[in-house]
C-alpha cells in the first residue's frame, strides 16, 4: 500500500514546475503558451512543507528556458524549475522577475493604445516586486497596476 497522500507521475524528459502558488497552475499554462506542446500533467492544491498548498506542472519532452520560466514570477514568485533528462534532474533553478513583460498582461486602462488598436502588443515595466505583490507600469499609457490573474491575456 502506498502511504503517500497523493501521486504525481514521474517524467523521463521535460520540465517540472514545482511550488506553484495554489490555484495558479492553469494561469501559468496560459502565460507559458505550452497548451499544444508535449503532454502536460497538472496537480492542483497539494499539501506542501514549503508553502501551505501548492500546484505542480510537468511538461513532457519540452525544455523551457530561463526567459520563459521567469514569466512564472508574475503569479508565483517562489516556484522552482527542474529540467529532467533520462529520468534524472540535470538542472534546478529558481525563477527571477523579468524587467519587462510583453504581450501577456492586458492594460486595465480602457483608453490605452493597446486596448484601442488590435495590432499593438502590450508592454509593461516592472516597477516594484516583493513577496506581497508586483506592480507594473504600462509602457504606453504609464498606468501602474498590480498583477492580477484576470489581467492575463
RALIN-V664362 format. One record per backbone hydrogen bond with DSSP energy under -0.5 kcal/mol. NH is the residue of the N-H (numbers start at 1). CO is the residue of the C=O. Records with the same first field share a line. If there is no record, write none. Layout:
# RALIN-V664362
NH = CO ; CO
This chain:
# RALIN-V664362
3 = 1
9 = 7
14 = 84
15 = 59
16 = 82
17 = 57
18 = 16 ; 80
20 = 55
22 = 53
24 = 21
28 = 24
29 = 25
30 = 26
31 = 27
32 = 28
33 = 29
34 = 29
37 = 34
38 = 36
41 = 39 ; 58
43 = 56
46 = 54
48 = 52
54 = 46
55 = 20
56 = 43
57 = 17
58 = 41
59 = 15
60 = 39 ; 58
61 = 13
62 = 59
64 = 62
69 = 65
70 = 66
71 = 68
72 = 69
73 = 70
74 = 71
75 = 72
76 = 72
79 = 76
80 = 18
81 = 93
82 = 16
83 = 91
84 = 14 ; 82
85 = 88
87 = 12
88 = 85
90 = 83 ; 88
91 = 83
93 = 81
95 = 79
101 = 124
103 = 122
106 = 151
110 = 108
112 = 109
115 = 112
116 = 112
117 = 113
118 = 116
120 = 117
121 = 119
124 = 101
125 = 137
126 = 99
127 = 125 ; 135
128 = 135
130 = 133
135 = 128
136 = 145
137 = 125
138 = 143
139 = 123
142 = 138
145 = 136
147 = 134
148 = 146
151 = 148
152 = 149
153 = 104
